[in-house]
């Protein structure tokens, strides 16, 4: 019986950092989706619109607005004052929310 540790590859600190960042990224995206689905989406639907998460990259969340939000003159304010501020309560590093 040899040393069981020899069967496991040695992980470099660079890989471990990447893994932690990847895991946090997945957690963050899932949490953003959950906040949109549970908190933001019902409020948007209350105005005959809808919102869908598209992506998160470089601290920018991209969403798709549909329904009455498409032609709404205050959709910009919904994104900046509603969606962005709500997401920043959990993730202050989010710098912007944009439409697809």
N, C-alpha and C positions, 0 to 999 in steps of 0.2 A: 504494500500500500504506500503510495507516494504522498507527497504533500498535495492535498486537494486544491490548494490555492494555485498550484502550477497549471491547473486546467482552465483557469479564467484569464482572459487577456488583460494586460495592464492598460488601464485607461489614463490617457494623458490629461493634465489639467485643462488643456484647450478643449478636449472632447467633453469633459465634465461641465465646463462653462457653457458650451454649445447646448448640451443636453438640458441644463437648468434653464437656459434662455428659451429653448424650444418648448419645454414643459410649461413655463410661465406664459409664453405666447399662446399656446393652446388654451390654457386656463383663462387668459385675458379675452381671447376671442369668444370663448364659450360664455363668459360672464357678460360681455357686451351684448351678445345675442339674447341672453336671458333678460337683461335689463330692457332691451328694446321690446322683446316679446311680452313681458309681464307689466312693465311700467309705462313705456312710451306708446306702444302700438294701440292699446285700448283708448288712449286719449286722442290719438290721430283718427282712429276709426269713429270716434264720437263726432267727428266733423266730416264724416263720409269719405275719408281718405284712408290710406294705408301706408305702411312703411316696412321695408324689408332690408335686412343687413346684407351687404354685398361683400365688403372686404375691410381689412384693417392692415395698414402698412405705413411705416414711418410716422407713427402717431396720428394718422389721419384715418377716420372712419368714413367709408363710403356706403351710402344707403340709396335705396330706390323708393321714391315717393310715387304713389299711384292714386287713382280715384280723383276726388275733388282737389287733392293737393297739386295735381299736375298744372292746373291753370290758376292756382290760388296766388294772389298778389303778396300774401304774407308768408309764403312757404319758406322764404329765406329766414325770417324771424323764428319760425318753428324750428328750423335746423339749428340756428345759432343760440337762441334763448331757451329753447325747450330741450332738444336732443343733446346738443353739446354740453350744456350746463348739467343736465341729468347724468350724462356719462362721466363728466369730470368730477362728480361727487365721489365716484368709486375709483376712477383712474385720472388723476390730475394731469398726467403726462399727455393725455389726448389733446392735441392742439387744434383740431378742426374736424368738422363733419361736412361732407360734400355730397352732392347728388351724383348719381351715375349718369 
